[in-house]
């Protein structure tokens, strides 16, 4: 069985286990095992929600027999009050959360795929959230790109001071993230499963032109000044950068390169 088929089969088996155990209402697959199965591949994992009857939540959180009976668990980590990260003995990795229906009604989440439901349960709208997830995309270049520029300035100062880890995060992390938030304003985005939780997801397919140059902006721990200069150059190509600020960024980069 192909791994992609194995993932979907595993989710089906979890649904059958919920049915046997009782107390559950619905199993929703999300992400690549949800409504986006077209992007499912050998590196995908299981992301799912379990909706349970009132008073059944602790039973499904505190006891993992409903998973163990499908396939033994090699690892489990309770990463929140309502869910786990798990690894089955056969190498399938998953993340899940357990809810009562009332907890999802006003929540923001990505649309899910109904994998299994109790025959008595009748709320088809629960798979699609009523509250949209706030978009990480911005509608103007001004704030994000000026933030990116100040990230470069502060980061280079920290690099020159010897705070290289902080500098790396400011320049190759925060500044790049600011650019990603407005990248759709600078390059035609290709339609390839955008993730509302992270603009970096599937960047290479969504923004192929930017993907060709981003490596020069993230050159690593020892090349922070060089990365900063490439980021500055990119911003100057698309936005009217304050001359004094750009001069100061280049001055700090030169100091840091010594």
The 8 nearest C-alpha neighbors of each residue, nearest first, counted from 0:
[[1, 5, 4, 2, 3, 8, 6, 7],
 [2, 0, 4, 3, 5, 41, 6, 40],
 [1, 3, 5, 4, 41, 6, 0, 40],
 [4, 2, 6, 5, 1, 40, 41, 39],
 [5, 3, 1, 7, 2, 6, 8, 0],
 [6, 4, 2, 8, 3, 7, 9, 1],
 [7, 5, 9, 3, 8, 4, 2, 10],
 [6, 8, 10, 4, 9, 5, 11, 3],
 [7, 9, 5, 11, 10, 6, 4, 12],
 [10, 8, 12, 6, 11, 7, 5, 13],
 [9, 11, 13, 7, 12, 8, 14, 6],
 [10, 12, 8, 14, 9, 13, 7, 114],
 [13, 11, 9, 15, 14, 10, 8, 16],
 [12, 14, 16, 10, 15, 11, 9, 17],
 [15, 13, 11, 17, 115, 12, 16, 26],
 [14, 16, 12, 18, 13, 17, 19, 11],
 [15, 17, 13, 19, 18, 14, 65, 20],
 [18, 16, 14, 20, 15, 19, 21, 23],
 [17, 19, 15, 16, 21, 20, 14, 23],
 [20, 18, 16, 17, 21, 15, 65, 14],
 [21, 19, 17, 18, 16, 22, 65, 23],
 [22, 20, 18, 23, 19, 17, 24, 16],
 [21, 23, 52, 51, 55, 24, 20, 17],
 [22, 24, 51, 21, 52, 17, 25, 50],
 [25, 23, 117, 51, 116, 50, 120, 52],
 [24, 26, 116, 50, 115, 49, 23, 117],
 [25, 27, 49, 115, 114, 48, 113, 116],
 [28, 26, 113, 48, 112, 47, 111, 114],
 [27, 29, 33, 47, 112, 32, 111, 46],
 [30, 28, 33, 111, 47, 46, 32, 27],
 [29, 31, 33, 32, 35, 46, 34, 28],
 [30, 32, 35, 36, 39, 33, 38, 29],
 [33, 31, 28, 36, 30, 29, 45, 35],
 [34, 32, 29, 28, 112, 30, 111, 31],
 [33, 35, 112, 36, 111, 32, 29, 31],
 [36, 34, 31, 37, 33, 38, 30, 32],
 [35, 37, 31, 39, 38, 32, 34, 33],
 [38, 36, 35, 39, 31, 34, 40, 32],
 [39, 37, 36, 35, 31, 40, 192, 43],
 [38, 40, 36, 31, 37, 43, 3, 32],
 [41, 39, 42, 43, 3, 38, 2, 31],
 [40, 42, 43, 2, 3, 39, 1, 44],
 [43, 41, 40, 44, 39, 2, 3, 91],
 [44, 42, 40, 41, 39, 31, 45, 3],
 [43, 45, 92, 93, 46, 91, 42, 6],
 [44, 46, 93, 94, 92, 47, 32, 6],
 [47, 45, 94, 29, 95, 93, 28, 30],
 [46, 48, 28, 95, 29, 27, 45, 94],
 [49, 47, 27, 96, 95, 97, 26, 50],
 [48, 50, 97, 26, 25, 98, 51, 96],
 [51, 49, 98, 25, 99, 24, 97, 100],
 [52, 50, 23, 24, 99, 22, 55, 56],
 [51, 53, 55, 22, 23, 99, 24, 54],
 [52, 54, 55, 99, 51, 56, 100, 22],
 [53, 55, 56, 52, 57, 58, 51, 99],
 [56, 54, 58, 53, 52, 57, 51, 22],
 [55, 57, 58, 59, 54, 51, 60, 97],
 [58, 56, 60, 59, 61, 55, 54, 62],
 [57, 59, 55, 56, 61, 60, 62, 54],
 [60, 58, 57, 56, 62, 61, 63, 55],
 [59, 61, 57, 58, 62, 56, 82, 81],
 [60, 62, 58, 57, 59, 63, 56, 64],
 [63, 61, 59, 60, 64, 58, 65, 57],
 [62, 64, 65, 66, 67, 59, 61, 60],
 [63, 65, 67, 66, 62, 68, 69, 59],
 [66, 64, 63, 68, 67, 16, 17, 69],
 [67, 65, 64, 69, 68, 63, 70, 13],
 [68, 66, 71, 64, 70, 69, 65, 72],
 [69, 67, 66, 70, 65, 64, 71, 16],
 [68, 70, 66, 67, 12, 13, 71, 16],
 [69, 71, 67, 68, 87, 72, 66, 88],
 [72, 70, 67, 88, 87, 73, 68, 69],
 [73, 71, 87, 88, 74, 86, 67, 70],
 [72, 74, 88, 87, 86, 71, 75, 85],
 [75, 73, 86, 72, 85, 76, 87, 88],
 [74, 76, 85, 84, 86, 83, 77, 72],
 [77, 75, 84, 83, 78, 85, 74, 82],
 [78, 76, 83, 79, 82, 84, 75, 80],
 [77, 79, 83, 76, 82, 84, 80, 81],
 [80, 78, 81, 82, 77, 83, 96, 76],
 [79, 81, 82, 78, 77, 60, 83, 96],
 [82, 80, 96, 79, 97, 60, 98, 83],
 [83, 81, 96, 79, 95, 77, 97, 80],
 [84, 82, 77, 78, 76, 95, 94, 85],
 [83, 85, 94, 76, 75, 93, 77, 78],
 [84, 86, 75, 93, 74, 92, 83, 94],
 [87, 85, 92, 74, 73, 91, 72, 90],
 [86, 88, 72, 73, 91, 89, 90, 71],
 [87, 89, 73, 72, 90, 71, 86, 70],
 [88, 90, 87, 91, 70, 86, 71, 73],
 [91, 89, 87, 88, 86, 92, 73, 72],
 [90, 92, 87, 86, 89, 44, 93, 6],
 [93, 91, 86, 44, 85, 90, 45, 87],
 [94, 92, 45, 85, 44, 46, 84, 86],
 [95, 93, 84, 46, 83, 45, 85, 47],
 [94, 96, 47, 82, 48, 46, 83, 93],
 [95, 97, 82, 48, 81, 49, 98, 83],
 [96, 98, 49, 81, 48, 50, 82, 56],
 [99, 97, 50, 102, 49, 51, 100, 96],
 [98, 100, 51, 50, 102, 101, 52, 53],
 [99, 101, 102, 103, 50, 98, 104, 51],
 [102, 100, 104, 103, 99, 105, 98, 53],
 [101, 103, 100, 99, 104, 98, 106, 105],
 [102, 104, 106, 101, 100, 105, 98, 99],
 [103, 105, 101, 106, 102, 100, 129, 125],
 [106, 104, 103, 130, 129, 107, 102, 128],
 [107, 105, 103, 104, 130, 108, 128, 102],
 [106, 108, 130, 132, 131, 128, 105, 109],
 [109, 107, 128, 132, 106, 110, 131, 130],
 [108, 110, 111, 128, 29, 107, 127, 132],
 [109, 111, 127, 126, 128, 108, 29, 112],
 [110, 112, 29, 126, 33, 28, 27, 34],
 [113, 111, 33, 28, 27, 34, 114, 29],
 [112, 114, 27, 115, 26, 28, 111, 126],
 [115, 113, 26, 27, 112, 28, 11, 14],
 [114, 116, 26, 14, 113, 25, 117, 11],
 [117, 115, 25, 24, 118, 26, 120, 114],
 [116, 118, 24, 120, 119, 25, 115, 18],
 [119, 117, 120, 116, 121, 24, 115, 25],
 [118, 120, 117, 121, 24, 116, 122, 25],
 [121, 119, 117, 118, 24, 122, 116, 25],
 [122, 120, 123, 119, 118, 117, 116, 124],
 [121, 123, 124, 125, 120, 126, 100, 25],
 [124, 122, 125, 121, 126, 127, 120, 113],
 [125, 123, 126, 122, 127, 128, 129, 121],
 [124, 126, 127, 123, 122, 128, 104, 103],
 [127, 125, 111, 124, 110, 123, 128, 112],
 [126, 128, 110, 125, 124, 111, 129, 109],
 [129, 127, 130, 107, 108, 110, 125, 126],
 [128, 130, 131, 127, 105, 104, 107, 106],
 [131, 129, 107, 128, 106, 105, 132, 108],
 [132, 130, 107, 133, 129, 128, 108, 109],
 [131, 133, 107, 134, 108, 130, 195, 109],
 [134, 132, 131, 135, 195, 107, 196, 136],
 [133, 135, 136, 195, 132, 196, 137, 131],
 [136, 134, 180, 133, 195, 137, 198, 196],
 [137, 135, 180, 134, 181, 138, 198, 183],
 [136, 138, 181, 180, 139, 135, 140, 143],
 [137, 139, 136, 140, 181, 184, 180, 183],
 [140, 138, 141, 137, 142, 181, 143, 184],
 [141, 139, 144, 143, 142, 181, 138, 137],
 [142, 140, 139, 144, 143, 145, 238, 146],
 [141, 143, 145, 144, 140, 146, 139, 147],
 [144, 142, 177, 146, 145, 140, 141, 147],
 [145, 143, 147, 146, 142, 141, 140, 148],
 [144, 146, 148, 147, 142, 143, 141, 149],
 [145, 147, 143, 149, 144, 148, 142, 150],
 [148, 146, 174, 144, 150, 145, 149, 177],
 [149, 147, 145, 151, 150, 146, 144, 152],
 [148, 150, 152, 146, 151, 147, 153, 145],
 [151, 149, 147, 153, 148, 169, 152, 174],
 [150, 152, 154, 148, 149, 170, 153, 155],
 [153, 151, 149, 248, 155, 150, 154, 156],
 [152, 154, 156, 150, 155, 151, 149, 157],
 [155, 153, 166, 151, 157, 169, 156, 152],
 [156, 154, 158, 157, 152, 153, 251, 151],
 [157, 155, 159, 153, 154, 158, 160, 152],
 [156, 158, 160, 162, 154, 155, 159, 166],
 [157, 159, 163, 155, 161, 162, 166, 160],
 [160, 158, 255, 156, 161, 157, 155, 254],
 [161, 159, 157, 158, 162, 156, 163, 155],
 [160, 162, 158, 159, 163, 157, 164, 156],
 [163, 161, 157, 158, 165, 160, 164, 166],
 [162, 164, 158, 166, 165, 161, 167, 157],
 [163, 165, 167, 166, 162, 168, 220, 158],
 [164, 166, 168, 167, 163, 162, 169, 157],
 [167, 165, 154, 163, 169, 158, 164, 168],
 [168, 166, 164, 170, 165, 171, 169, 163],
 [167, 169, 172, 165, 166, 171, 170, 173],
 [170, 168, 173, 166, 154, 150, 172, 167],
 [171, 169, 174, 151, 167, 172, 168, 154],
 [170, 172, 217, 167, 168, 175, 169, 174],
 [173, 171, 168, 175, 170, 169, 174, 176],
 [172, 174, 169, 176, 175, 170, 168, 177],
 [175, 173, 147, 170, 177, 176, 150, 172],
 [174, 176, 178, 177, 172, 173, 171, 179],
 [175, 177, 179, 173, 178, 174, 172, 180],
 [178, 176, 143, 174, 180, 175, 179, 147],
 [179, 177, 175, 180, 176, 181, 182, 144],
 [178, 180, 182, 176, 181, 177, 198, 175],
 [179, 181, 136, 177, 178, 137, 182, 135],
 [182, 180, 183, 179, 184, 178, 137, 136],
 [181, 183, 179, 185, 184, 180, 178, 186],
 [182, 184, 181, 186, 185, 188, 187, 180],
 [185, 183, 182, 181, 186, 187, 138, 140],
 [186, 184, 182, 183, 187, 181, 237, 188],
 [187, 185, 183, 184, 188, 182, 206, 208],
 [188, 186, 183, 189, 185, 206, 184, 205],
 [187, 189, 205, 206, 183, 186, 190, 182],
 [190, 188, 205, 191, 206, 187, 204, 207],
 [189, 191, 205, 188, 192, 193, 204, 187],
 [190, 192, 205, 189, 193, 204, 201, 188],
 [191, 193, 194, 190, 35, 201, 38, 205],
 [194, 192, 191, 195, 200, 201, 198, 190],
 [193, 195, 196, 197, 200, 192, 198, 201],
 [196, 194, 197, 134, 193, 135, 132, 198],
 [197, 195, 194, 198, 135, 134, 132, 133],
 [196, 198, 199, 194, 195, 200, 135, 193],
 [199, 197, 200, 179, 194, 180, 135, 196],
 [198, 200, 202, 197, 201, 179, 176, 194],
 [201, 199, 202, 198, 197, 194, 193, 203],
 [200, 202, 203, 204, 205, 199, 193, 191],
 [203, 201, 205, 199, 200, 204, 206, 210],
 [202, 204, 207, 210, 201, 206, 205, 209],
 [203, 205, 202, 201, 207, 206, 191, 189],
 [204, 206, 189, 202, 188, 203, 191, 207],
 [207, 205, 202, 188, 209, 208, 203, 204],
 [206, 208, 210, 203, 209, 204, 205, 211],
 [209, 207, 210, 211, 206, 212, 186, 203],
 [208, 210, 211, 212, 207, 206, 213, 186],
 [209, 211, 207, 203, 213, 208, 212, 206],
 [210, 212, 209, 208, 213, 207, 214, 203],
 [213, 211, 214, 210, 209, 215, 216, 208],
 [212, 214, 216, 215, 210, 211, 209, 217],
 [215, 213, 217, 216, 212, 218, 211, 210],
 [216, 214, 213, 217, 212, 218, 226, 229],
 [217, 215, 226, 213, 214, 230, 229, 218],
 [218, 216, 214, 171, 215, 219, 226, 213],
 [219, 217, 222, 215, 226, 216, 214, 223],
 [218, 220, 222, 217, 221, 223, 167, 171],
 [219, 221, 222, 223, 167, 163, 218, 164],
 [222, 220, 219, 223, 218, 163, 224, 167],
 [223, 221, 225, 219, 218, 220, 224, 226],
 [222, 224, 226, 225, 221, 167, 220, 227],
 [225, 223, 227, 252, 226, 222, 228, 255],
 [226, 224, 228, 222, 227, 223, 229, 218],
 [225, 227, 216, 223, 229, 224, 228, 217],
 [228, 226, 224, 230, 225, 229, 151, 231],
 [227, 229, 231, 225, 230, 226, 232, 224],
 [230, 228, 232, 226, 231, 227, 216, 233],
 [231, 229, 227, 233, 232, 228, 216, 226],
 [230, 232, 228, 234, 229, 233, 227, 235],
 [233, 231, 229, 235, 230, 234, 228, 236],
 [232, 234, 230, 236, 231, 235, 229, 237],
 [233, 235, 231, 236, 237, 232, 238, 230],
 [236, 234, 232, 238, 233, 237, 240, 231],
 [235, 237, 233, 234, 238, 232, 239, 231],
 [236, 238, 234, 235, 233, 239, 185, 240],
 [237, 239, 235, 234, 240, 236, 140, 144],
 [240, 238, 235, 241, 237, 236, 234, 242],
 [241, 239, 235, 238, 242, 245, 234, 244],
 [240, 242, 244, 243, 245, 239, 246, 235],
 [243, 241, 245, 244, 240, 246, 239, 247],
 [242, 244, 246, 245, 241, 247, 248, 240],
 [245, 243, 247, 246, 241, 242, 248, 240],
 [244, 246, 248, 242, 247, 243, 249, 241],
 [247, 245, 243, 249, 244, 248, 250, 242],
 [248, 246, 250, 244, 249, 245, 251, 243],
 [247, 249, 245, 251, 152, 250, 246, 252],
 [250, 248, 252, 246, 247, 251, 253, 245],
 [251, 249, 247, 253, 252, 248, 246, 254],
 [252, 250, 254, 248, 253, 249, 155, 255],
 [251, 253, 249, 224, 255, 250, 254, 256],
 [254, 252, 256, 250, 251, 255, 249, 257],
 [255, 253, 251, 252, 256, 257, 250, 159],
 [254, 256, 159, 252, 253, 257, 251, 224],
 [255, 257, 253, 254, 252, 224, 225, 159],
 [256, 255, 254, 253, 252, 159, 224, 251]]
